[in-house]
Amino acid sequence: MATTTPTQEETEDNAPPELTGLRARMAQTHNPGIYIGSGLGIASGWLSGDPLLLTTLGTTGVAAGWTALGMHPGPWRWLPGQGEPWEWMTRSSRRGYRRRVRRMRRRLGLDHAYGPAVGSDGLLVPTIGIANGWRHRDDRAALVRGAKADAYRKRSATLRAIWAKGLPDWERGWWRRYSPMEMALRAGPLAAIPASSYIDVPWWARLLVASTAATWGARMWALPDSATPAAAEHPDGIDWYLARWDEWIACEQGPLPASELTDVRLDEDRLTAIIVSTTARPALGVGQDAVSIAFEVPPRAVNIYRPDDMAASRAKLTVKLRNRTSELDMDDLSAVWEEYSPYYGSELYDAEETEFGRRFKLLMPRRGSSVADVQALAIAQALDMDGEDAVSHLHLRVIDARRIEVNEMSINPLQDGVPLDPHELVMDDRGYVTVGKDIYGDPARWRLMIPNEGKFGLTGQQGMSAVHSFSSGTTGSGKSSLEETLLIAQMINGIVGWLADGKYGAGFASWTHVLDWMVKSHYGAMLMGQAAVDVGKFRFSTQMKMQWQDADGYVMDGRSFFVPGEPFAPMQVTWDEFNEMVMDPVKDHVNPLLASASNLGRQTRSAGIGARVYVQIPNLDSIGTNKHANAIRDMLQSGNIALFRTARADIDVMSLGSRTPKFRLEPIPEKFPNGSGTGGLGYIADGADQYTQSRMMFHPNPVRVARELPRPTLTTSEADAIADMSPAGIAYLRRDEYRHMDAGEEEAFLRDLVKQEDAKRGKNTTVVDLAPVPAIPGGTDVVLDVEDEDEDLDVLVPPSRSELVWHAVDRGARRNGEIAKVTSLKPPNVAGATRRLERLGKLTQVDRDWHTVEPIDA
């Protein structure tokens, strides 16, 4: 008779002894990576010919896919918290899944009543089947759905375990991008080991390759080590923290309901995890105090921040579990930072008191974290700064690749304002003017022109290009203060100023008779843009016939850059409330306005014409999405950028492309702590991706200052040229006739003016030669005896097709389509005429644009 042996539970006394020596080494060989790596190395050394070629190509493809997966994470990557792979695999075909759901719903909706049968006596007898008891349960639908859900859940758990086993520690680093060097070390050997067999080496080298492959496979399989043993050593364990999170944070009345902690790691004295919000609330919605209460740690031991490559529904959590609070001097910022810093290996130094608060520097480690990872929120949490808006008192400035300066200013030095100083508005040799003062006491600079190095006019004047500008801010934020300061700066530096007021004249009512041209209607803004484009065409046509000299004094023909004062003055076109002007795409002025602004942005910088755009919302998508709006967005990202107070709190998520701020910008409040308004306070880009808080100059009556300055205007040749080109030029010449009108009257006047000009010009518009009149030998006193031409001859002998085309190019038309539109010729005729004139040496084509070489009658 067999006797049963009771099962003994393992305790610390009878637990299997820890392996040491050779047995421990043997236990380490139970790693599938060793077998995979060594097998790959041995097989590569043994194979030859086509099998070796196929193996090499296959492993290279796997390595390339592995590298692409590691360097480009995204929703398609199926990582935990970012699209579950097991859920996707269980529902791999949405069409099939929906078909199964429809089939299940149809079956559940069938009537499974007992089928009647006819007995021997002719009466109906109900038939009861074996499964009819199940089919007639009232809760059958819920039971079926529950069973299906359990089946899917078990399948998902199995696939999740396979996924986690097949990709070791994939969950831990799912949110970051691996660098090319990391992926080269991870996936590179997979392609290099088979390729090494093509090299003729001795036998011991083959063994070395196999050994290297085994080491690489073992390390990749177990890299990095799992955090489970470290978690088991902790007295509370991960489960305790997860339970506390569910109880205090993720509960229905908690600060972040239905949230989860994923990728939880528990080291000796630090817990790190990823907060995942499953609702519409952002993950940063949970506060530092709530987590400190839940985990029973001091508030400064908790850091919650979101890296730039994380979605808003996720955030990173670090908690210092064991703190040496009793031995720590809380007044020593360096010691406090060393204890509670979320950036491992960073150092705080040079802490000092300033007039407005404290200042210190952070030295980031050579590896692990960079200055781009530093966030004001993490600094305020680690140093436990006072006040709910402590983050808004921190100002970060990059010193170099590893150092960053942090200024804590409890009192904003800009709250007293910056008075207007006309002497600071004189442009320097680099094209800068000072428009205010930044938070550090340095001048806030704005660029009006950019020098063209090594290019000069014949008088030695430096060549300079115009600069485009973009500003945003809500009503009362200070956009008008900046614009008024810039208008005065333009008048001081001899820059022609055109302004379109999107508030129908209410925004700049006092400037109506001060500027060279100001319009109040949206239709007038469109005409202003077209006139500016025409000015650029005329300037290009004139500059092409001028000479210039380089830095060595060599004189060249054909100037493709702008020289202030030779012979034209710089020019700036401003559209205030531009998004209001283009909000309704159905209106007839919207597309021409966008097209003209786009043309200015792409072409007229080298003609000395810049564009400045003001909008309410910091997101440039408010100006539209067509091809012209896209060009305007690209143009505005490359010039001056100023961001004022906005109604939106997420000003760091604006569409500024490559000019995205390096640090998150805190929203600007409506008032300073002393109760004064924050009008004129904003962020100015430094030319790269660092934005500095600055206060613009202010004057209670800037128009009084502007009236004492000369008003720059277009030259007579420019005004006459644009008048001949389009009705927009006529609107400029007659601008004094409607300065006193309001927006509605101005629009009616301009529409009637355009209608009259279109009727007068007709389709066959006569092209006027806009080339400068050659100098008369002997001076202006010599009168040439020119015979009056008979006007009737123009009807009998009309200008030839080549003459029409040449004159159209000479006045600024650059492409065949533009020439056909101006001359009313058919495109094939225009193409033939331009080629004929090119053969004769009258025209030349540069980058698909036609330019005149010599007069057609020469």
GIGINOR-V710345 format. One record per helix or strand of 2 or more residues. SS is the DSSP state (hx for helix, st for strand). FROM is the first residue (numbers start at 1). TO is the last residue. If there is no record, write none. Layout:
# GIGINOR-V710345
SS/FROM/TO
SS/FROM/TO
This chain:
# GIGINOR-V710345
hx/21/28
hx/32/46
hx/49/71
hx/75/77
hx/85/90
hx/94/108
st/116/118
st/124/126
hx/132/135
hx/140/166
hx/180/198
hx/203/222
hx/228/233
hx/238/248
st/259/266
st/270/277
hx/283/285
hx/288/295
hx/299/301
st/302/305
st/314/320
hx/325/327
hx/333/340
st/347/353
st/357/363
hx/371/373
hx/376/382
hx/390/393
st/394/398
st/403/409
st/418/419
hx/422/425
st/432/438
st/443/447
st/449/456
st/462/466
st/469/472
hx/479/492
st/496/501
hx/509/511
st/517/519
hx/522/543
st/547/550
st/555/557
st/571/576
hx/578/581
hx/588/607
st/609/615
hx/620/623
hx/627/636
st/640/644
hx/651/653
hx/657/659
st/681/685
st/691/698
hx/702/707
hx/716/725
hx/727/733
hx/735/737
hx/743/761
hx/793/796
hx/801/810
hx/816/823
hx/827/839
st/843/846
st/849/852
